């Protein structure tokens, strides 16, 4: 899984990526050297849990299919993989639309992996 994340980072020029469970536990990460793994994992986890809780308050329960939070220093994006979420960290001016194919390929690789 970590290799798939590293490949995504290279192909799509993403600063870092990780997989987290729906309850916010990090499964795997491949973050650039400027990103502190524990801090990014804690931030992504708290964002995901808060988004899911907030959305349940405004309508019927459902999952977050995708979401991007943009700040002045960067973006953090969440992509639903059914049993987990792919999290991508990019520069603030990064165009995620141009990275969609690489993100979808990474999601398919991660979802179809076999544990032996």
Backbone as numpy.savetxt, mean C-alpha at the origin, in Angstrom:
# Nx Ny Nz CAx CAy CAz Cx Cy Cz
7.41 -12.45 -1.46 6.58 -11.26 -1.46 7.46 -10.00 -1.46
8.52 -10.05 -0.68 9.40 -8.87 -0.60 10.04 -8.59 -1.97
10.37 -9.65 -2.70 10.96 -9.48 -4.03 9.96 -8.81 -4.98
8.68 -9.19 -4.89 7.64 -8.56 -5.72 7.52 -7.08 -5.40
7.64 -6.73 -4.12 7.57 -5.33 -3.72 8.78 -4.55 -4.23
9.96 -5.15 -4.13 11.17 -4.49 -4.64 11.05 -4.26 -6.15
10.55 -5.26 -6.85 10.39 -5.13 -8.30 9.40 -4.02 -8.63
8.30 -3.94 -7.89 7.34 -2.86 -8.08 8.00 -1.50 -7.88
8.77 -1.37 -6.82 9.44 -0.10 -6.54 10.33 0.34 -7.70
11.05 -0.61 -8.28 11.94 -0.30 -9.40 11.17 0.02 -10.67
10.18 -0.82 -11.00 9.42 -0.63 -12.24 8.62 0.66 -12.25
8.03 1.00 -11.11 7.10 2.13 -11.07 7.70 3.37 -10.41
8.99 3.32 -10.09 9.65 4.45 -9.43 8.88 4.86 -8.17
8.65 3.86 -7.33 7.94 4.06 -6.05 8.99 4.06 -4.95
8.85 4.96 -3.98 9.83 5.09 -2.90 9.82 3.89 -1.96
8.67 3.27 -1.83 8.57 2.11 -0.95 7.19 1.49 -1.04
7.12 0.21 -0.72 5.83 -0.46 -0.74 5.80 -1.49 0.38
4.58 -1.85 0.78 4.41 -2.86 1.81 3.06 -3.51 1.67
2.90 -4.63 2.32 1.62 -5.33 2.39 1.21 -5.35 3.85
-0.04 -4.93 4.11 -0.56 -4.96 5.47 -1.91 -5.68 5.47
-2.25 -6.27 6.60 -3.53 -6.96 6.74 -4.63 -5.94 6.93
-5.90 -6.34 6.79 -7.00 -5.40 6.98 -7.04 -4.77 8.38
-6.46 -5.44 9.36 -6.42 -4.85 10.70 -5.11 -4.11 10.96
-4.30 -3.90 9.91 -3.15 -3.02 10.00 -1.83 -3.65 10.36
-1.71 -4.96 10.34 -0.44 -5.61 10.67 0.40 -5.76 9.40
1.67 -5.31 9.49 2.55 -5.40 8.33 2.97 -6.85 8.09
2.87 -7.27 6.83 3.25 -8.62 6.43 4.64 -8.61 5.80
4.89 -7.66 4.91 6.17 -7.55 4.21 6.36 -6.11 3.78
7.63 -5.71 3.65 7.91 -4.33 3.24 9.19 -4.27 2.42
9.22 -3.32 1.50 10.42 -2.98 0.74 10.42 -1.46 0.63
11.07 -0.84 1.58 11.07 0.63 1.64 12.44 1.17 1.31
12.45 2.34 0.68 13.71 3.00 0.37 14.45 3.38 1.64
15.73 3.66 1.50 16.56 3.93 2.68 16.14 5.19 3.42
15.41 6.08 2.78 14.95 7.30 3.45 13.69 7.08 4.27
13.10 5.89 4.18 11.85 5.59 4.89 12.12 4.62 6.04
11.69 5.00 7.23 11.86 4.16 8.40 10.70 3.16 8.46
11.02 1.87 8.36 10.01 0.83 8.24 8.98 0.86 9.36
9.42 0.96 10.60 8.47 0.95 11.73 7.54 2.16 11.68
8.08 3.32 11.35 7.26 4.54 11.31 6.24 4.49 10.17
6.66 4.05 8.99 5.74 3.96 7.85 4.68 2.90 8.11
5.08 1.77 8.67 4.11 0.71 8.98 3.08 1.18 9.99
3.53 1.87 11.03 2.60 2.37 12.05 1.65 3.41 11.46
2.18 4.29 10.62 1.35 5.32 9.99 0.33 4.69 9.05
0.78 3.77 8.20 -0.13 3.11 7.25 -1.20 2.32 7.99
-0.80 1.63 9.03 -1.73 0.85 9.82 -2.80 1.73 10.45
-2.39 2.81 11.08 -3.37 3.69 11.73 -4.28 4.35 10.72
-3.75 4.72 9.56 -4.58 5.31 8.51 -5.64 4.33 8.01
-5.22 3.10 7.74 -6.15 2.10 7.23 -7.26 1.81 8.23
-6.90 1.60 9.47 -7.90 1.30 10.50 -8.85 2.48 10.68
-8.32 3.70 10.69 -9.17 4.89 10.84 -10.08 5.08 9.63
-9.58 4.84 8.42 -10.41 4.97 7.21 -11.56 3.98 7.25
-11.25 2.74 7.60 -12.29 1.72 7.64 -13.33 2.05 8.70
-12.89 2.51 9.86 -13.81 2.87 10.94 -14.66 4.07 10.52
-14.05 5.07 9.93 -14.77 6.26 9.49 -15.79 5.96 8.42
-15.41 5.14 7.44 -16.34 4.79 6.38 -17.52 3.98 6.89
-17.31 3.18 7.92 -18.42 2.41 8.47 -19.43 3.31 9.18
-19.00 4.50 9.56 -19.89 5.44 10.24 -20.79 6.21 9.26
-20.38 6.29 8.01 -21.14 7.07 7.03 -21.99 6.24 6.08
-21.91 4.94 6.21 -22.69 4.09 5.31 -22.60 2.65 5.73
-23.15 1.78 4.92 -23.09 0.35 5.25 -21.64 -0.13 5.26
-21.36 -1.14 6.08 -19.98 -1.65 6.14 -19.48 -2.10 4.78
-18.24 -1.82 4.52 -17.61 -2.22 3.28 -16.12 -2.05 3.40
-15.39 -2.55 2.44 -13.94 -2.42 2.46 -13.49 -1.19 1.69
-12.30 -0.74 2.01 -11.65 0.35 1.28 -11.04 -0.28 0.03
-11.50 0.10 -1.16 -10.95 -0.52 -2.37 -9.64 0.14 -2.78
-9.56 1.44 -2.67 -8.30 2.16 -2.88 -8.45 3.55 -2.30
-7.32 4.11 -1.92 -7.34 5.44 -1.33 -5.93 6.02 -1.43
-5.83 7.31 -1.71 -4.54 7.99 -1.72 -4.63 9.23 -0.86
-3.66 9.37 0.02 -3.54 10.55 0.86 -2.31 11.31 0.39
-2.51 12.58 0.02 -1.42 13.39 -0.50 -1.05 14.45 0.51
0.24 14.53 0.81 0.79 15.57 1.67 1.82 16.36 0.89
2.35 17.38 1.50 3.33 18.21 0.80 4.63 17.45 0.52
4.93 16.43 1.31 6.18 15.69 1.13 6.02 14.35 0.42
4.78 13.94 0.14 4.60 12.67 -0.53 3.17 12.17 -0.49
2.98 10.99 -1.09 1.67 10.34 -1.13 1.79 8.95 -0.54
0.70 8.50 0.08 0.61 7.11 0.51 -0.70 6.58 -0.05
-0.63 5.46 -0.75 -1.80 4.91 -1.43 -2.05 3.49 -0.97
-3.32 3.14 -0.86 -3.75 1.81 -0.42 -4.53 1.15 -1.55
-4.24 -0.12 -1.81 -4.93 -0.88 -2.85 -5.39 -2.20 -2.25
-6.68 -2.48 -2.33 -7.25 -3.70 -1.77 -6.81 -4.91 -2.58
-6.31 -5.94 -1.86 -5.93 -7.20 -2.50 -6.80 -8.34 -1.96
-7.97 -8.05 -1.48 -8.96 -8.96 -0.92 -8.62 -9.40 0.50
-7.47 -10.00 0.72 -7.13 -10.44 2.07 -6.05 -9.58 2.72
-5.62 -8.55 2.00 -4.61 -7.63 2.50 -4.61 -6.38 1.63
-3.74 -5.44 1.97 -3.64 -4.19 1.20 -2.20 -3.96 0.77
-2.04 -3.51 -0.47 -0.75 -3.05 -0.95 -0.70 -1.57 -0.63
0.39 -1.14 -0.01 0.59 0.26 0.32 1.79 0.75 -0.48
1.63 1.87 -1.18 2.71 2.45 -1.98 3.00 3.86 -1.49
4.27 4.17 -1.31 4.71 5.50 -0.89 5.44 6.13 -2.07
4.98 7.31 -2.48 5.56 7.99 -3.64 5.83 9.45 -3.33
6.53 10.11 -4.24 6.73 11.56 -4.13 5.39 12.26 -4.29
5.30 13.48 -3.79 4.05 14.24 -3.85 3.59 14.49 -5.28
4.51 14.68 -6.19 4.14 14.99 -7.57 4.06 13.76 -8.47
4.17 12.59 -7.90 4.12 11.34 -8.66 2.72 11.12 -9.24
2.67 10.66 -10.46 1.40 10.38 -11.14 1.10 8.89 -11.03
0.21 8.53 -10.13 -0.12 7.12 -9.92 -0.78 6.48 -11.13
-1.47 7.27 -11.93 -2.13 6.73 -13.12 -1.11 6.07 -14.04
0.09 6.61 -14.10 1.13 6.06 -14.97 1.73 4.78 -14.39
1.43 4.47 -13.15 2.01 3.31 -12.49 0.99 2.18 -12.31
-0.22 2.36 -12.82 -1.30 1.41 -12.60 -0.95 0.01 -13.07
-0.36 -0.12 -14.25 -0.03 -1.46 -14.77 0.96 -2.18 -13.85
2.00 -1.49 -13.42 2.99 -2.10 -12.54 2.37 -2.47 -11.19
1.49 -1.63 -10.68 0.81 -1.91 -9.41 -0.07 -3.14 -9.55
-0.84 -3.22 -10.63 -1.72 -4.38 -10.85 -0.92 -5.67 -11.02
0.22 -5.60 -11.71 1.07 -6.79 -11.86 1.59 -7.25 -10.50
2.00 -6.30 -9.68 2.50 -6.65 -8.34 1.39 -7.27 -7.50
0.20 -6.71 -7.57 -0.93 -7.26 -6.82 -1.21 -8.69 -7.25
-1.22 -8.95 -8.55 -1.47 -10.30 -9.04 -0.38 -11.28 -8.60
0.87 -10.84 -8.65 1.98 -11.70 -8.21 1.83 -12.04 -6.73
1.54 -11.05 -5.93 1.43 -11.26 -4.48 0.23 -12.14 -4.17
-0.89 -11.88 -4.81 -2.11 -12.65 -4.53 -1.98 -14.11 -4.99
-1.22 -14.36 -6.03 -1.14 -15.72 -6.56 0.08 -16.48 -6.05
0.85 -15.91 -5.15 2.05 -16.59 -4.66 1.67 -17.86 -3.92
2.55 -18.81 -3.96 2.35 -20.08 -3.29 3.40 -20.22 -2.19
2.96 -20.59 -1.02 3.88 -20.81 0.09 4.21 -22.29 0.14
5.50 -22.60 0.08 5.92 -24.01 0.10 6.76 -24.29 1.32
